[in-house]
Amino acid sequence: MQAHAAAEHMHAPRRWQLAAALPLLLWLGACQREAEEVPVHATGGATPVEAVIGLTGHLRSGDLAAFARDAVPEDLAAPLDQAWRDGRSRWPLTEFPLSGQVPAVLAALTAPQAERSLLQAFNRQFAGADRELRSAAIALGVFAAQYLEHDGAFSDAERAHYMQLVAALSDWAARAPLSDRERARTTITALVETARQTGIDSDDALGRAGMEAGLTALSPLFAAGKQQLRGYGLDLDLAFDSVEASLLEQTGDDARVRLQYMLAGRPVDAVVDVARVGERWYVADFLGHARAAAAAPVDAAPSAAP
């Protein structure tokens, strides 16, 4: 039943996809913070807490390529890049919500007369539709929570963390001025201009660029999205600046780190599993997903976050 519901959701009317994607997709790369300098050869963290804080820092600074480099041991870099070029993986983008929509969004933002077309679509479907968008935000939040609760692809730690993210973002979206014409015009103009400057207009272009260059090219678009989100009342800089991490327990090569921060005015309190490989520590879920991506068969399509 849940798989059927997920399939139905993926084929929902296009306007509801845009309702979710326009404001929420922006936060994918909207996380910006200065990371503590780590030597190029030393990925991960010297301690479990450093492993978590280091990745948070890369996201805060908008450096997705640095996030990818630091989230895995050095010997995984080449296999991950090859999987990216083969089209078998889009890790680490697949760690973020709505990653499956990235190719469609890139195509829409870089299409001829994209700004005019997107503004027309917004005015036709969303302008002034406060009640409808509020209802859509609430409904999507409920669906996402049900999906997370029943899907077995998530670890217990991921599920508990993502449930809190869904609640916070659904609550924010239900209150945000998503139907405002002037905000939409400003947002669309900024994203179209930035997307064209990236030189990446499709999933194929991402693949040809390779993982590091592709992630580097996308970073300005993510940063532009973060800036526009502030106009909708979601300041992700404040969320990442509020991050506190502390060691809960460590047993041999396994550890658990408590991660606390504020998102859209809501407290998020999560536990992150961390694993030691050699002398360095890595977030266990990211590491596991990266290993699976690197080992994906040649005919596999990249998996996407829900």
C-alpha positions in Angstrom: 0.0 0.0 0.0 2.8 2.4 0.8 4.6 1.7 -2.4 1.4 2.3 -4.3 0.9 5.6 -2.5 4.4 6.6 -3.3 3.8 5.8 -7.0 0.6 7.8 -7.0 2.3 10.8 -5.4 5.1 10.8 -8.0 2.4 11.1 -10.7 0.4 13.8 -8.9 -0.7 16.8 -10.9 2.2 18.9 -12.0 1.0 22.0 -10.1 1.4 20.2 -6.8 4.9 19.1 -7.7 5.8 22.7 -8.5 4.1 23.8 -5.2 6.5 21.6 -3.4 9.5 22.2 -5.5 9.5 25.9 -5.9 10.1 26.8 -2.3 11.4 23.5 -0.9 13.9 22.5 -3.5 15.8 25.7 -2.8 17.0 24.4 0.6 18.9 21.5 -1.0 22.1 23.6 -1.2 21.1 26.4 1.0 23.3 25.3 3.8 26.3 27.6 4.2 28.9 27.7 7.0 32.7 28.0 7.2 34.3 24.5 7.8 37.3 24.0 9.9 40.3 23.5 7.7 41.3 19.9 7.2 44.4 18.7 5.2 43.5 17.6 1.7 44.6 14.1 2.4 42.6 13.7 5.7 38.9 13.1 5.0 36.4 12.5 7.7 37.0 13.7 11.2 39.6 13.1 13.9 36.7 12.5 16.3 33.1 11.5 15.9 31.9 15.0 16.7 34.4 16.5 14.2 33.0 14.2 11.5 29.5 15.6 11.9 30.6 19.3 12.4 32.9 19.1 9.4 30.2 18.1 7.0 27.8 20.6 8.5 30.5 23.2 7.9 30.8 22.3 4.2 27.1 22.5 3.7 27.0 25.9 5.5 29.7 27.2 3.2 27.8 25.9 0.1 30.8 23.7 -0.9 29.1 20.5 -2.1 32.3 19.2 -3.6 34.1 19.4 -0.3 31.2 17.7 1.4 31.5 14.8 -1.1 35.3 14.6 -0.5 35.1 14.7 3.3 32.1 12.3 3.7 34.0 9.2 2.6 37.5 7.7 2.8 39.9 8.7 0.0 39.7 5.3 -1.7 36.0 5.8 -2.5 36.5 9.0 -4.5 37.5 7.5 -7.8 34.8 4.8 -7.8 32.1 7.4 -6.9 33.3 9.7 -9.7 33.1 6.8 -12.2 29.6 5.8 -11.0 28.6 9.5 -11.4 30.0 9.6 -15.0 28.3 6.3 -15.8 25.0 7.7 -14.7 24.7 5.1 -11.9 24.9 7.6 -9.1 24.3 11.2 -8.2 25.6 10.8 -4.7 25.8 13.0 -2.5 22.8 14.9 -4.1 20.8 11.8 -3.3 21.3 12.6 0.4 19.0 15.6 0.0 15.2 16.0 -0.4 13.8 16.2 -3.9 17.1 15.2 -5.4 15.1 13.3 -8.1 13.7 16.7 -9.3 17.1 18.3 -9.9 17.4 17.4 -13.6 13.9 18.7 -14.3 14.5 21.9 -12.4 17.8 22.5 -14.3 16.1 21.9 -17.6 13.3 24.3 -16.7 15.6 27.1 -15.4 17.9 27.0 -18.4 15.2 26.6 -21.2 14.7 29.4 -23.7 12.5 32.1 -22.2 12.5 30.2 -18.9 11.8 33.3 -16.8 8.7 34.2 -18.9 7.4 30.6 -18.9 7.9 30.0 -15.2 6.2 33.3 -14.3 3.3 32.5 -16.5 2.9 29.1 -14.9 3.1 30.7 -11.5 0.5 33.3 -12.3 -1.8 30.7 -13.8 -1.6 28.2 -11.0 -0.4 29.7 -7.8 -0.8 33.5 -7.6 -3.2 34.3 -4.8 -3.9 30.6 -4.1 -3.0 30.9 -0.4 -5.5 28.4 0.9 -4.7 25.8 -1.8 -1.0 26.1 -1.2 -1.4 25.9 2.6 -3.5 22.8 2.2 -0.9 21.3 -0.2 1.9 22.0 2.2 0.1 20.2 5.0 -0.9 17.3 2.8 2.6 16.8 1.5 4.0 16.9 5.1 1.6 14.2 6.1 2.5 12.0 3.1 6.2 12.5 3.6 5.9 11.5 7.3 3.9 8.3 6.3 6.5 7.5 3.7 9.4 7.9 6.2 7.6 5.8 8.8 7.0 2.8 6.6 9.9 2.8 4.1 12.6 0.4 5.1 15.4 2.1 3.2 16.1 4.5 6.1 18.1 3.7 9.3 16.3 4.4 12.6 18.5 7.5 13.1 17.7 8.8 9.6 14.0 8.2 10.1 13.8 10.0 13.4 15.8 13.0 12.1 13.9 13.3 8.8 10.5 13.1 10.6 11.5 16.2 12.5 12.7 18.0 9.3 9.4 17.2 7.6 7.4 18.6 10.5 9.4 21.8 10.6 9.3 22.4 6.8 5.7 21.5 6.4 4.8 23.9 9.2 6.9 26.6 7.6 5.5 26.1 4.1 1.9 26.3 5.5 2.8 29.8 6.8 5.0 31.0 4.0 3.9 33.6 1.4 4.2 31.1 -1.4 1.5 32.7 -3.6 3.1 36.2 -3.5 3.6 37.4 -7.1 6.5 39.7 -6.5 8.4 37.2 -4.4 7.9 34.6 -7.1 9.2 37.1 -9.8 12.3 37.9 -7.7 13.0 34.2 -7.0 12.5 33.0 -10.5 14.6 35.7 -12.0 17.5 35.0 -9.6 17.4 31.3 -10.1 17.2 31.5 -13.9 20.1 33.8 -14.1 22.2 31.7 -11.8 21.3 28.4 -13.4 22.4 29.7 -16.8 25.8 30.7 -15.4 26.4 27.2 -14.1 26.7 25.7 -17.6 24.7 22.7 -16.4 21.3 22.3 -18.0 20.6 18.6 -17.7 21.4 15.3 -15.9 23.6 14.3 -18.8 25.6 17.5 -18.4 26.1 16.7 -14.8 27.4 13.3 -15.7 29.8 14.6 -18.3 31.2 17.1 -15.8 32.1 14.4 -13.3 31.2 14.5 -9.6 33.5 17.2 -8.3 33.1 19.6 -11.2 29.4 19.0 -11.3 28.9 19.7 -7.6 31.1 22.8 -7.9 29.0 24.1 -10.8 25.8 23.5 -8.8 26.9 25.3 -5.7 26.1 28.9 -6.8 22.6 27.8 -7.7 22.2 26.3 -4.2 23.5 29.5 -2.7 21.0 31.6 -4.7 18.2 29.3 -3.5 19.3 29.9 0.1 19.2 33.6 -0.4 15.7 33.6 -1.9 14.4 31.3 0.8 15.0 34.2 3.3 12.3 36.1 1.5 9.9 33.3 2.3 10.8 33.3 6.0 13.2 30.4 6.0 16.7 31.3 7.0 18.9 28.3 6.8 22.0 30.2 7.9 20.3 30.6 11.3 19.6 26.9 11.3 23.2 25.9 10.7 24.6 28.5 13.0 22.5 27.0 15.8 24.0 23.5 15.4 25.4 21.9 18.5 27.0 18.4 18.5 28.1 16.3 21.4 29.3 12.7 21.8 26.7 10.4 23.3 28.7 7.1 23.3 31.6 5.4 21.6 32.3 1.7 21.5 35.2 0.6 19.4 34.7 1.8 15.8 31.1 2.9 16.4 29.8 6.1 18.0 26.7 8.1 18.3 26.6 11.9 18.2 23.7 14.1 19.4 22.9 16.8 16.9 20.7 19.8 18.0 19.6 22.8 16.0 16.7 25.1 15.3 14.9 24.9 11.9 12.1 27.3 11.0 11.6 28.1 14.6 11.4 24.4 15.7 14.0 22.5 17.7 15.4 19.5 16.0 17.1 16.9 18.2 18.7 14.0 16.4 21.2 11.2 16.9 23.8 10.6 14.2 25.6 7.2 13.9 29.3 7.6 13.1 31.8 4.9 12.1 35.6 4.8 12.2 37.5 3.7 9.1 41.2 3.5 9.7 42.0 6.5 11.9 39.2 8.8 10.7 35.5 9.0 11.5 32.6 9.2 9.0 28.8 9.7 9.3 27.7 6.1 8.9 24.6 6.6 6.8 26.4 8.8 4.3 29.2 6.3 4.1 26.9 3.4 3.6 25.0 5.2 0.8 28.2 6.2 -0.9 29.5 2.7 -0.9 26.2 1.4 -2.3 26.4 4.1 -5.0 30.0 3.2 -6.0 29.1 -0.5 -6.2 25.8 0.0 -8.2 25.5 -2.2 -11.3 26.1 -0.6 -14.7 22.4 -0.6 -15.6 21.3 1.0 -12.3 19.7 4.4 -12.2 20.6 6.8 -9.5 18.4 6.5 -6.4 16.8 9.6 -5.1 15.9 10.9 -1.6 12.1 11.0 -1.0 
